[in-house]
């Protein structure tokens, strides 16, 4: 419909312009007729020659494959002699070749466009995707796959094994228990597509991945398989928390409730001696205390999450605060020796009540999780501008694989020793929140059967630094 560009030789600009714009020109006739057109005419006075001459023109259209549109046109003009048959045949075959080349270029451009579209589509999916073409062993991966699993290589050196197998091996290497995954991949390789999805944990249970495979068919033929990997850590965590919440509530609420219910019923129905009665009442009292702690923990977590929690910030001596707390413990725990090493004052900015709650949680865990007694050592030191509090026990210890989840809500180490010792799995999650609000850090080191050490660090209050300096 329009002349987009011209390549010319031996023609004036004016001639080219006329050819393109004049609808009577040979070029336009070739376009309309969709075949080569000739013309010969005698020209009298016109340029480019000053005397009458014959002018022979030929326009050969280069048509698209459907032969419906002219995509280019070869225009030749010569003076005096007509084009020979041989010349004409050369021009025609050239136009034919040109049309084929343009066609190939068009297909290639279309392919590139399609490929870009597919790449963009794949990359816009949040899930990691691996596509394997069975016949050619071509492997396509999207960007999320490379971000989620940087361990998967993009070039494959081992010529013995397919790219797919090598990529899957790299994935298997980061899966905690790869047996099920390896079976899943084997099924795909053997073209026996697994129907269900598979959930695996990777990198030491820190992330959960759901995997499912989809068959890609072209004309009823299974040409490739798409493997989709979805990060389901949040969902899995929520599910785990729900399960643990139900199990905690059923155990921690039911046990004290049934003992309160049982003892009160007993006392209502029967008369007991004063001493006996007192013993029962003591049990009811301590079980009620347990329930109160539980409910308070629940509420604390809930409030902390809804950011309703208010912190009353003051500057106080953390050594003095710990000392008061330990004095109370000293008298109430005979099986444990509580050692305290600190030289105060070490001033920090914070909410004193919350700080008490934090130390209390850690201290009571240290006592609770050393059922055979032992020494609990609390040491507070000034470490280059930070108050460092270490609470070290000689208790049952914590298995290495439990450490990353220890501060999660409702998380409790899953073994018989911990189960025997009651708890809600909320204490440490509350500790973590309090520490976070005080710009501090909390860490744990532990050896099973030897003991655990919890270390918390807070920035020392500015005023305290000045006092130390003046000292
Ligand atoms: P709870 O004690 O109510 O179960 P926490 O959040 O305080 O909940 O602790 C979570 C888990 O961490 C406990 O169930 C226990 O398995 C483990 N834990 C905490 N402190 C210690 C410790 N000092 N020694 C051994 N295990 C501990």
Boltz pocket constraint, residues with backbone or C-beta under 6 A from the ligand:
constraints:
  - pocket:
      binder: B
      contacts: [[A, 361], [A, 362], [A, 365], [A, 366], [A, 369], [A, 370], [A, 393], [A, 395], [A, 396], [A, 397], [A, 398], [A, 406], [A, 408], [A, 411], [A, 412], [A, 413], [A, 414], [A, 418], [A, 421], [A, 422], [A, 423], [A, 424], [A, 425], [A, 426], [A, 427], [A, 428], [A, 429], [A, 452]]
      max_distance: 6.0
